[in-house]
Amino acid sequence: MSIEGLAELLLASDDVAAVPLAREIVPVLCSRTGLSSAGFPFLGADAYAHFRDRVPHVLAMGPVALRALEHVVPLAAAAATDADDREHLLRAERVIRTMLNTAAITAPPDLWLLRHVLGTTKSLGLLDRLLAGETLDPDACSVHLGADSEEVSLSDQELEAALRFLSTRRYLVQSEAGYTISEDPRVRDVFARVTPTPEFVPAGVARIWKRLFSDTALDPHEVSILARLGSPPRGRSDLAQTEWTATLDEIELGYRVVPIVLGLRHAERAASLAKGEAVRPNGLSLGHPELVTGAFEVLVVAGAVTRRGDEDDRAYVPTAIGKRIFGRGPGPFGIIETYHPYMRKLRSILLDARESVWVNRTANVLASQDANSKTFVQCNDALDRFCADTGFDYDVFIEHALGRGEATRQRWERSSDRDLHYFGADLEYAAIDAAMGERDAGRLPVGMVFVRGADIGEPGALIAQIRAAGVATEGAVMMVGNGFHEIRNQTREKMERVFREYHDAGIVLLFTEANAMSVADLRETAWNTYHAGFMYVHQLSGQGLRPASVLTEARAHRLPASWTECAMSGGYVRVEAYCSRSRTAFPTTASAGGNPAISVNHFFVPAAMAERLHLRVVPDSRSPDSHNRDSRSTA
């Protein structure tokens, strides 16, 4: 029996029809698969599109889809008579599980952002105008703030960013004339029913949840806020869909889930939940167990936990998807949620352009460390291999965009027998304070030198301080985790100048950056990345993501020059053998334009050093992230 015949057999089975979503899982599970060059499975394009569009898998739909998968797999395995078919089943099952795990991490931050962007544009009357069939042109869009008010022009740059984000989530369609509403009926429902963003929710609400879960006393106002947020919204009940656009119920739920999960993380409760341990409300808060119950009831609706016991002895147990959320969610959730100050002021930002708003850097430090730990392992591995292969040696290690100093901690652990000079630099004092706390706790080198107020986009200050300490920068190694995108008001010329200054100081650069992706890519990847929201918040705050390297014309549409182009124009040589990539954006075959990696670990060496070490120079004529590497989830 062919794999296609197996699908037809299962679709005709009453056993399959008895379980929600099982019939939609069958065409994906019983499909032809492939293996990437790295040995990881991927789906065919049609199977991936069917899963993305026809199988709801956000929040509580994740466990429903997982149950459907686990129901269908043994039925398919029992009916499969051909070894090749069984191999396709195994591969497809693995990819489906990966996509479900990934969406559990990537969807909530985007849903949280959607609640803010939709609520704000609703308050300005823009959604009603879109519902009426208007095309919004960001370059010439104005609003009336009251019946007798004059028209006020909206900031074209800020409005473009917001509408572009809505376009990546399939609510709007972009054309040369501007943005129009999608034809999906559920989009009309969302635009009609969404309300302005709640005013009572403060930017630091995750910290209030932390106080609750840490059994810290709350004032009456805080109790009132959490009581309102702990009133569970409706869960999604309609399982039928032909597009992957999120419903209003899913948006409202994601808006509440993100700060609750972060509150558990900040209170150091998430790790035990990630292991599957049960939680009792009075075990987290003796003073307000009813608020804990409210929070966990939200998580029940979201599919992250299930109830156990009666009201007198209630416990909550993480689901398989929930364990993933508590274990891997705090990094991506935290990075996005630290932009809450921008979201709170989004209306005035759209009206008056960007104000003096800044992220909560203390929270951002923790979130960034959660997200960057794995990539620092990869970068330190690459540095060790580079030294072993080329004979390169160094005695200065710099970590910029320092956070809590995770890259340095790893390097110090590996090189404890070496007398290295360690420098840590960051623009934000909160990051330096956090790293100094790590040093005082014995997790960073005792003699590490910290440089406060160091803007990664102004290399001169850091270079001068290193030299003032009597240390040469020639041959120093600098490691950066997602820090170059934080440079404000980027232009290609500015980035080339920045890289030129580091190059001229003789510094070897290892840095990780998430790749910028086009609107078309973001719409195609759906919930398989959280890049749509990640790009939006960074654009909103004046920062800028770039693609890793030169892209095809289609993929380069409206994207800035790549990191590699800028660094090479600044004098650097890209050493491809020591670069690495995360998973690809699509768990399917690469399209004509390639399959971009989610992020890339870059390795750049000053040109003169590359010549001395006889390194092979590869011109930036192709994208190193254009191959279908694998379909792993790093969310």
Secondary structure, DSSP 8 states (H G I E B T S, - for coil): --HHHHHHHHHT-HHHHTSTTHHHHHHHHSS-EEE-TTS-EEE-HHHHHHHHHHS--STTHHHHHHHHHHHHHHHHHHH--SHHHHHHHHHHHHHHHHHHHHHHHHHHHHHHHHHHHHHHHHHTTHHHHHHTT--B-GGG-EEESSTT--EEE--HHHHHHHHHHHHHTTSEEEETTEEEE-S-HHHHHHHHH-----TT--TTHHHHHHHHHTT----HHHHHHHHHHTS----------SS----HHHHHHHHHHHHHHHHHHHTT-HHHHHTT--B-HHHH-SS-HHHHHHHHHHHHHTTSEEEES-GGG-EEEE-HHHHHHHHHSHHHHHHHHTTHHHHHTHHHHHHH---S----HHHHHHHHHHHHHHHHHHHHHHHHHHHHHH----SEEEEES-TT-HHHHHHHHHTTTS--EEEEEES-HHHHHHHHHHHHTTSS-TT-EEEET--TT-HHHHHHHHHHTT---TT-EEEEES-GGG-SS--HHHHHHHHHHHHHTT-EEEEEEEB---HHHHHHHGGG--HHHHHHHHHHTT---B-SS---TTTTTT----HHHHHHHTTEEE-GGG-EE--BS-SB--BTTB--BSEEEEEEEEHHHHHHTT-----S-S-TT-S--------
